[in-house]
Amino acid sequence: MTRPETRPRLRLLIELAARDLWHDRKVSLCIVASLVAVIAPLLLLFGLKHGVVSQLNDELLSDPRNLEVRMLGNYDLAGGWFERLRAQPGVGFVIPLTRSLNTQADLQRDSQHFVANAEVIPTASGDPLIAALPSPATLEQVLLSASAASRLGVQVGDTLRLLVLRKLDGSNERGELTVTVGGVLENSAFTRPAVLVHLDLLVAMENFRDGYAVPMFGFLTGEVAPVRERYARARIYARGLDDVASIASWLDGERIESSTRAREIESVKAISHVLGLIFAVIAWTAVIGCVASLAGAFLANIDRKRKDLALLRLLGFQRSAAGAYVMVQAALLTCLAFALGYAAYLVGSHVFNTALGANLADDGFVCKLENIHILLAFASALLIAIVVAAVGGFRAIHIQPAESLRDL
């Protein structure tokens, strides 16, 4: 057979297979129904698994505190230690911290708007806590938590005073610095009153409390502050949820005590594992039953159409064409069944998301599949159907053309 004849014969083979399915549409409908009965529930089940687990993961990731590895206590950490920490796998963000007693300050807009003992947090570019907000570019620019901004009644661009108190040589001194609000955090990111500042400003605050001269706070009394080379703690964030435990383990090896939200993370992993096991058991049971059903249906259909297949052979189709004829029919039936199953999934997922997602956020979902999942599911269904049909196709290629003439 020459190559130009191949395409017309292939089109003829597909057309004959489709016409034969339409002629025996009752049998075809039964096969399609058996496939839909497996495809639709599996899509819904996997959609629920992926949707629930993805929603829980998104909720964990949306709260930066779940990625934080909090150091407990104060230490004496040199600059080289921070470099070794940043080099650890899974570390997403690291910035030094001063002693815990020096991470508080008062904020004042006027006599009626005042926040006492607000937390002072150093930040920089890449900090998960500030998300898309720009980090402070100068020492006079700060970010505020939502609660602090609400109490002070300020917005982006407003100015306020940052107040730091100390006792030096028996007298109380109050340093002041006028700062500009560069951004306000979401309330979900940090619920307590806090001000996020440049690291150098936090160091200057600690130097001021330690009795050194800090001109920016209006005081030249005290000795000149030394160059800072060591810090007491660090703010540490993992790159992902799976990296939190490894960072905490590394800190433990450094004899540094830390705390994490490992319990919440492990609970999500446990839910994912349980749902994965349930899906796997149901999926394999359904697939095995579907394979057995399809194998019986295709084999019975071949026995019923031995004369039709023999006639194809008599008309000049080769043995491979007889086997391909069976697999083409299986592919056509699977495509139709998957389309109907996917339509059923869309209806079912809408019902689930409407009924069960009422208490979630506006963009929340409980049943969802990505496009890659749909493509993989379709490819898997098509592959299974073709492999099962290939068993019947093996029988079809042994049908002799003479069988079409026996009853004449």
Secondary structure as UniProt FT lines:
FT   HELIX           3..5
FT   HELIX           6..23
FT   HELIX           25..62
FT   HELIX           64..67
FT   STRAND          68..71
FT   STRAND          77..78
FT   HELIX           79..86
FT   TURN            89..90
FT   STRAND          91..97
FT   HELIX           100..102
FT   STRAND          104..110
FT   TURN            111..112
FT   STRAND          113..122
FT   TURN            125..126
FT   TURN            128..132
FT   TURN            139..140
FT   STRAND          141..144
FT   HELIX           146..152
FT   TURN            156..157
FT   STRAND          159..168
FT   TURN            169..170
FT   STRAND          171..184
FT   TURN            187..189
FT   STRAND          194..197
FT   HELIX           199..209
FT   TURN            210..211
FT   STRAND          212..214
FT   HELIX           215..217
FT   STRAND          223..224
FT   STRAND          230..231
FT   STRAND          233..238
FT   HELIX           241..243
FT   HELIX           244..253
FT   TURN            254..255
FT   STRAND          258..259
FT   HELIX           262..304
FT   HELIX           306..314
FT   TURN            315..316
FT   HELIX           319..356
FT   TURN            358..359
FT   TURN            362..363
FT   HELIX           371..396
FT   TURN            397..398
FT   HELIX           401..405
FT   TURN            406..407
//
